[in-house]
Amino acid sequence: MKTATRLIVLNVTKIGETKAVVHALTSDFGRRSFIAGVSRRGAMTLFLPLNILDAEVTENPRSDLWRLGAVTVTDPLSGIRGNLYKNTMTLFMSEVLYRTVRDGVYEEGLFDWCVKSIKALDAIESDFSNFHLRFLLELAAALGFRPEAADLAPFAGKYYAQVKDLVSLDFASSMLLPLSGESRNAIAELLLQYLSRHTESAINVQSLKVLRELYA
């Protein structure tokens, strides 16, 4: 059976020259993995981290790996793709989602929230160094945790004052919160620890190292 769906790319594993396994968050099926053909020149650019796609899914009753076809980009995300810092954030955000949301799990409202977050990053023109911190807080809320400053206190240590400010501010104000590279990186780590505790999963995000270098 074929079904039209929307999806957000989380991770891709190339298989030979003509195929790839695409791990994605979908609007209809939650987190799922798909097999896709990538023999055309430039086909892999369809599957950049956090690309929002329209696709046709063919279910396979004998496998959890469904087939992906008729793939098109819903939004070019030109504000992200032309910016090294934003591209690095998409690596981080997609890896967090990949390691947090389990395969086969459907979280009500998560897909729409992710689309909103991606488009917000695409649209913002300046002062987005704290965006990944806000993303982690809002992801916790989207997964049903919605932490207050007191909930984060056991993880925050000497950064509690900054965490308290980050939690209490609205989106626009949180982007302007003055943070050093050291404190920003430490807060990202503690928010990942919080998410790990509440999702009961080890969220070891390799791309955080790249963010550390960019926002040192």
N, C-alpha and C positions, 0 to 999 in steps of 0.2 A: 504494500500500500504506500502511495506517495502522498506526502503532506507538505504544504508550503509553511515555512516558519521563518522567524528571525533569530539570529544568533550573534553572540559576541565571542570573538576568538580569545581563548585563554592560553593555549599552548599548541604547538605543532611539532610532530615528529615525522621527518622525511623517511620514506621507505623506498629505496632505490631511486630511479630517475623519474618514475611516472606516478607515484602515489605518496600520500601523506595521511597520517592520522591527525585529525583536527579535534582538539579538546575544546569544548565550547559551552557557554551558558545559553540556553535557548528560551524563547518566549513560551513555548508550549510543553517542553519536555524536561525543563530544568537543566542540570549539568549532564552532558552526554558526550560521547566520543564518536567520531565519524571517520569513514574512509573517503578520501577525495582524490580525484585525478589532478595531477599538477604538471602534465607534460608540456602544456603550452608555455611559450616564453612569457615570463612575467606573472605566471599563475600564482607563485608563492606570495606575491605582493598582496593578493587578496586576503591572505591570512596573517597579516601583521597583528601584533598584540592589540587587543581591544577594538579591532575593526568590527563595525556593525554591518552585518550582511543579511540579505534575503537569500533563501536557498530552498531547494526542494529536497526533502528527506525521504529516502526509501527504507522502510523498516525491514529488518532481517529477522524472521522468527527463529532462526537457528543461531543467532549471534547478537551480542549487545553492541557490536560495532555496525552501525547503520551507514548507508551510503549517502553521500552529499553530492548534489548536482544542481545545475542551473544557478550557480552562485553569482550574485552581484553585490556591489558595495552600496549600502544604503546611504551613507554619508561619507564624503571623502576625508573628513577630519583634517583639512588643510592647515588649520591653526596648530595642530599637533605635529603633523608629519614634517613641517618645515622648521621645527624647533627641537634642538638636541635635548634640552632640559625636559620638555614635555614628553618627548619620545621615551626618555629614560623613566619618567614617571609611569608611562603606560606599561613598561616592562615590569616595574614594581607592582602596580595595581593588578595586572593580569596574573602575575605569579602569586600574589596574595589570594586572589579568588580561586586560582587553580589548586592551591594547597589548603584552602579553607572549606570550599563547597565540595562535598563528596559526589562522586559519579553516581548518577541515577537519582539524585535528590532534587526535588522541586521545592523551592522556597517562595511562597506567595509574595509577589511584589518585588522580588530581588532583581529580576531582569529589567523592569522599568526603572528602578532606582539606579542601576548600573548605566543604563543609557543616559539618564539625566546627568550622572556624574561625568561620564565621558564627554558629553556635549558641553558641560560647564568648563572642563579643562580645555577643550578646544576653543571655546569662546573667550576665555579670560586672556587679557593682553599683557598684564604685568602683575607683579606682586603675587606670584603663585608658588613661592618656595615652601609654603606651609600646606599646599594642597593635599599632599599624600597623608599628612597627619589628620586633616579633616576627613579624608576618604576613609581612614581606618576607624575613626569615631563613628561616622555615619554607617559604615559597614556593620559595625557591632550593633547599631540600632536596627538596621535592616534585617539582621539575623535574630532580633528579638531581645538583645541584651540592654541596649540604651544606657550606657554607663554614666553615672554621676561622678563628680570629682572624688567623692568619698570611696566609690567602688575602685577607683584607680590608685588610691593612696598607697595600698600595699606594694604596688609596682613602681611608684613614682620616685621615692627617695627624695633627694635634694631638688628634684624638678617639679615637686608638687605644686608650687605657686604658678609655674607656667602652664602645667596641665589644667589647673583649676581655671585659669584665664581662657585656655583653649576650649574647654567644655562649655563655659558660660557665654562665650561670644557668639554672635550670629556669623553666617558664612563670610560676609564681606569684611567684618571686623577681624575675624580669625586669620584672614589672609594678610592683614597688616600687623599682626602681633609680632613684635620684634623678638627674634630668637637667634641665638648664635648657632653656628654649624654644629657645635658640640651638643647643645641642648636639643636641637632639632633631631639629630641622629639618635640621641638617648631616648627622646619621647617616642620616636618611631619604634625603637626596640621594645619599650615597655608596653606600648599599645599592642604590638605583636604577641608579647607574653600574655597580655590580658585575653586576646582572642584565642590563643592556644589553650589557655586554661578553660575557657568557656565552650570551645568547640571540641575539646578533648582530642586535639590533633597537634602534631609537631609542625609548626609553621616556620620552617627554615628557609628564609627568602634570600636567595643568592644575589638578586639584583639590588638589594639594599646597600651592598658594598659600593656599587657604582654611584648610587645616590649620595653616599657619604663623601665620595671624591668630588662630586659636582657641587655639593653644598657644604663643603668644609669651611 
